[in-house]
């Protein structure tokens, strides 16, 4: 998972005292060749449920659940993006991950309780 350009700018503001406010985590199917400069997850398909956050030493962890509950159409997961509130710019894509291979996410009707 890497910082986007907007995420790095927010990170600098955090070093001056701004708090990190995660607004949502989104899963999508797209691919990008310039992840540092993307402003949103490509082809977003669903929002994950944030269940908690924790700090362990020098690392921060965000816990989230990806479920297919209510998902009508399956998709191939290739990106996950973390959005945060920037006090100057509003909601920004803070960090993004893009996978080397896709992970199939089934529709609820095809695989209940995924």
N, C-alpha and C positions, 0 to 999 in steps of 0.2 A: 504494500500500500504506500503510495507516494503522496506528498503534498502537491496541490495545484499551486499555480502562481498566486491566486487569491488566498489559498490556505497558508502559504508562506507569509503573506502580508498580515493575515490575522495572527499567525504565530508570533510575529514581531510585536504586534499590539499586545499580545498576552504577556510578553516579557516586560511590558510597561504597566501591567496591572489589569488588563481587560480579561474578563472571565470567558471561558469556553462554554458556549451554549449550543449543544448538538440539537438540530431541529428535526432531522430525519435521516434514515439510511435507505438507499434505493438500490434495487437490483435491476440490471438491464442486459440487453443482448448485443449491444454494439461493440465495435472495436475502434480504437483511435491510435494514430501513429504519434501523436503529440500530447500525451497525458498531462503533462505539466500545464498546458495552456487550455485544457478543456474547461468549460463552464458548467457542464451538466453531464449526467450519465447518458450515454447514447442509447436510444430506444428503451426508455425505462418501462419496466413491466410490473413491478410491485414494490411496495414499501415494507421494510422489515420492522419488527416490533423491538424497540430498545427495552431491555429488561434491567439494565444496570450499568454502572461504571465503577472502576476501581483503580487505585494506584498501587503498584507493587514496585517499590524501589524507585528507579528512574523511569519506569514504564507506566503508561496509562492504558487501561483496557476498557473497551466498550463491548458489552454483551448484548447480542441481538438474536432474535429468532426469525428464521426464514421458514414460512409455512405456506402450504398451498391451499389453505382454507379460503374458500370463495374464489379461487383462481379458475376461471372458465377455460382458458386456453393455456397449454403448457408452452414452455420456451427453453432455449438454451442459454443458461446464465454465463455471461462472459465478463461482466463488470459489476462492482459494488462501489457505491459512492457514499461518503459521509458529508452531509450538509450541515453548516453551522451558521449562526447569526453573527454577522460582522456589524459592529456599531455604526460604521460609516456607510457600508454598502448593502446592508440587508442580508438576506440569505445567500450564501455562497457555497460552492462545492469546495469543501475543505480538504478532503483526501479522497483518492480513488485507487481501486485495485482493478487490474485487468489480468485475466487468467490466460495461460498458454493454451489451455484447451477448454472447451465449453462443458458445463455441467447441466444435464437435462433436469428441468423442473417440470413435473407432471401436473396436469390439470387435476383438480380435486376429484372429479368424477372418474378419472383414470387410476388414481392412486390416493384414496382417502387417507387423511391423517398423516401426510408427509411432513 
